[in-house]
Structure formats: C-alpha cells, structure tokens
Amino acid sequence: MMVEDSFFDKVYQVSRLIPVGRVTSYGAIAKYLGAARSARMVGWALNGTKTRGMDVPAHRVVNRKGVLTGKQHFGQRSLMQELLENEGIIIENDQILNFSEIFWDPEKELAL
C-alpha cells in the first residue's frame, strides 16, 4: 500500500526546487499543490524548518508582494534577509525590490 505524502511534505518538496537567487510566494506553492486558498498553511509548514534543522530553503518563500513576512521564524530576525542577500537578492524595508523579475512560479517552472 502506498502512503501519500502529507501537504507539509509536498510543500517541502516544492520549496527545495526553488533555485538560488529566486523566490516564490506562499500562495504560489499552495496553488501549485491544488490548494489555492491554503497559503497560510504553506507558511505553517515552513515556520519550523530552520529551527528543526530541515534542509528546506524556506527563506526563498515570501508573501505575494515580496515582503519577508516569515522572518521571525528564523531564530534571529535578520537571518532571512541575510540568506536572501547572500543569493544576490536586493531587499529594502523587508521587501524584495525586483520581486517580479526573480519570482519563481511553480505552475510555470514545474509544468509537465
């Protein structure tokens, strides 16, 4: 009997595919997974990945406007921004400046 991955596992799988220097949104992941109204649940899935030592680039997932809304879940408040800036992403006042240019849409990028 095959065990289906949980929603959280699917979130982690998609998040691991986000390329360095690119970002996506909670809503884009939710929509890709067929749960368009579950952006908040995607956030919940990603909240504890850093503190639990999971290998998921949760710092590459932001809100639909490119704001670093999950930064408080990285242990230190500046860590999310530092990780993104290390990948060449420009951030000002907790918002990604060239968000539309570096946005990675799983529906387009992972199309069959």
C-alpha positions as CSV (number, residue, x, y, z in Angstrom):
1,M,0.0,0.0,0.0
2,M,1.4,3.4,-1.0
3,V,1.4,6.2,1.6
4,E,0.6,9.6,0.2
5,D,2.9,12.5,1.2
6,S,1.3,15.0,3.6
7,F,0.6,18.5,2.5
8,F,3.6,19.7,4.5
9,D,5.9,17.1,2.8
10,K,4.7,18.4,-0.6
11,V,5.4,22.0,0.5
12,Y,9.0,20.9,1.4
13,Q,9.4,19.1,-1.9
14,V,8.4,22.2,-3.9
15,S,10.4,24.6,-1.8
16,R,13.5,22.5,-2.3
17,L,13.2,23.2,-6.1
18,I,13.3,27.0,-5.8
19,P,16.6,28.0,-7.5
20,V,19.2,30.0,-5.7
21,G,18.6,33.7,-6.3
22,R,14.9,33.3,-7.0
23,V,11.8,33.5,-4.7
24,T,8.2,32.4,-4.7
25,S,5.2,33.1,-2.6
26,Y,3.2,31.0,-0.1
27,G,0.2,31.3,-2.3
28,A,2.0,30.2,-5.5
29,I,3.1,27.0,-3.7
30,A,-0.5,26.4,-2.4
31,K,-2.0,27.0,-5.8
32,Y,0.6,24.6,-7.4
33,L,-0.4,21.9,-4.9
34,G,-4.1,22.3,-5.7
35,A,-5.0,24.1,-2.5
36,A,-5.1,27.8,-3.7
37,R,-6.7,29.0,-0.5
38,S,-4.0,27.4,1.7
39,A,-1.2,30.0,1.6
40,R,-1.3,30.3,5.4
41,M,-0.9,26.5,5.7
42,V,2.2,26.7,3.5
43,G,3.6,29.3,5.9
44,W,2.9,27.0,8.8
45,A,4.7,24.2,7.1
46,L,7.7,26.4,6.6
47,N,7.7,28.0,10.0
48,G,9.8,25.5,11.9
49,T,12.1,24.2,9.1
50,K,15.1,26.2,10.2
51,T,14.8,25.7,14.0
52,R,14.3,21.9,13.3
53,G,17.4,21.8,11.1
54,M,15.4,20.8,8.0
55,D,17.1,21.2,4.6
56,V,14.4,23.4,3.1
57,P,15.2,26.9,1.7
58,A,12.2,28.5,3.5
59,H,13.9,31.9,3.2
60,R,13.0,31.8,-0.6
61,V,9.3,31.9,0.2
62,V,7.7,35.3,0.9
63,N,4.3,36.9,0.7
64,R,2.5,37.8,-2.6
65,K,4.0,41.3,-2.5
66,G,7.6,40.2,-1.9
67,V,7.6,41.1,1.8
68,L,9.6,39.0,4.3
69,T,6.7,38.1,6.5
70,G,8.2,34.9,7.8
71,K,11.4,36.4,9.1
72,Q,10.6,36.0,12.8
73,H,10.7,32.2,12.3
74,F,14.5,32.1,11.5
75,G,15.8,32.4,15.1
76,Q,17.2,35.8,14.5
77,R,15.1,38.4,12.8
78,S,17.8,39.4,10.2
79,L,18.7,35.9,9.1
80,M,16.1,35.6,6.4
81,Q,17.2,38.8,4.8
82,E,20.9,37.9,5.1
83,L,20.3,34.5,3.4
84,L,18.5,36.2,0.5
85,E,21.1,38.9,0.2
86,N,23.8,36.2,0.1
87,E,22.0,35.0,-3.1
88,G,22.1,38.4,-4.7
89,I,18.5,39.4,-3.8
90,I,18.1,43.1,-3.0
91,I,15.9,43.9,0.0
92,E,14.8,47.3,1.3
93,N,12.5,47.7,4.3
94,D,11.8,44.0,4.5
95,Q,10.6,43.9,0.8
96,I,12.3,42.4,-2.3
97,L,12.9,45.2,-4.7
98,N,12.9,43.3,-8.0
99,F,10.3,40.8,-6.9
100,S,8.5,40.4,-10.3
101,E,11.8,39.8,-12.0
102,I,13.1,37.0,-9.7
103,F,9.7,35.4,-8.9
104,W,9.7,31.7,-9.5
105,D,6.2,30.4,-10.3
106,P,6.0,26.6,-9.7
107,E,3.0,26.3,-12.0
108,K,5.1,27.6,-14.9
109,E,8.5,26.3,-13.9
110,L,7.4,22.8,-13.0
111,A,4.9,22.3,-15.8
112,L,4.7,18.8,-17.1
